[in-house]
Amino acid sequence: MTFATHIIGALGIDWATITTTQPLPAPIAGGTAATRTYTVCLEAWRVPLGMRVETRNVTATWS
């Protein structure tokens, strides 16, 4: 899974997008669902005081 985490400024401006990856929870049996919580970490210097982070896009790829 690839997470696109956006660093948002105090005025709502998107300053940067940082991507991180985690392994896809597999295998998942047909007709079932899997729920998982992921922690997305960024270095403190990437998020200055007054800014916030939002993970807006998650992409899963499998073969």
C-alpha positions as CSV (number, residue, x, y, z in Angstrom):
1,M,0.0,0.0,0.0
2,T,1.2,3.5,-0.8
3,F,0.1,6.4,1.4
4,A,0.2,10.0,0.0
5,T,0.5,12.2,3.1
6,H,0.0,15.9,2.5
7,I,1.6,18.7,4.6
8,I,-0.9,21.5,4.9
9,G,-0.1,25.0,5.9
10,A,-2.1,27.2,8.2
11,L,-3.9,28.8,5.3
12,G,-4.8,25.5,3.7
13,I,-2.0,25.5,1.1
14,D,-0.6,22.0,0.3
15,W,3.2,22.5,0.8
16,A,4.4,18.9,0.1
17,T,3.3,15.4,-0.4
18,I,5.3,12.6,1.2
19,T,4.7,9.0,0.1
20,T,5.3,6.0,2.3
21,T,4.6,2.3,1.7
22,Q,3.5,-0.6,3.8
23,P,2.9,-4.3,2.9
24,L,-0.5,-5.2,1.8
25,P,-2.4,-7.5,4.2
26,A,-2.6,-10.7,2.1
27,P,-3.9,-13.2,1.5
28,I,-7.6,-12.1,1.9
29,A,-10.1,-14.8,1.2
30,G,-12.8,-14.2,-1.4
31,G,-15.9,-12.6,-0.1
32,T,-14.3,-11.3,3.1
33,A,-13.0,-7.9,4.2
34,A,-9.8,-6.9,6.1
35,T,-9.5,-3.9,8.3
36,R,-6.2,-2.6,9.5
37,T,-4.8,0.6,11.0
38,Y,-1.5,2.0,9.8
39,T,0.8,4.5,11.4
40,V,2.3,7.0,8.9
41,C,5.4,8.7,10.3
42,L,7.1,11.9,9.2
43,E,10.2,13.6,10.5
44,A,9.3,16.6,12.8
45,W,11.2,19.0,10.6
46,R,8.9,18.3,7.7
47,V,5.9,19.6,9.6
48,P,6.7,23.1,11.0
49,L,4.6,24.7,13.8
50,G,1.2,25.7,12.5
51,M,1.0,23.0,9.8
52,R,-0.8,19.7,9.8
53,V,-0.7,16.4,8.0
54,E,-3.5,14.7,6.1
55,T,-3.3,11.3,4.4
56,R,-5.6,11.9,1.4
57,N,-4.7,9.0,-1.0
58,V,-4.1,5.4,-0.4
59,T,-3.3,3.0,-3.3
60,A,-3.1,-0.8,-3.1
61,T,-1.3,-2.8,-5.8
62,W,-1.1,-6.6,-5.9
63,S,-0.3,-9.2,-8.5
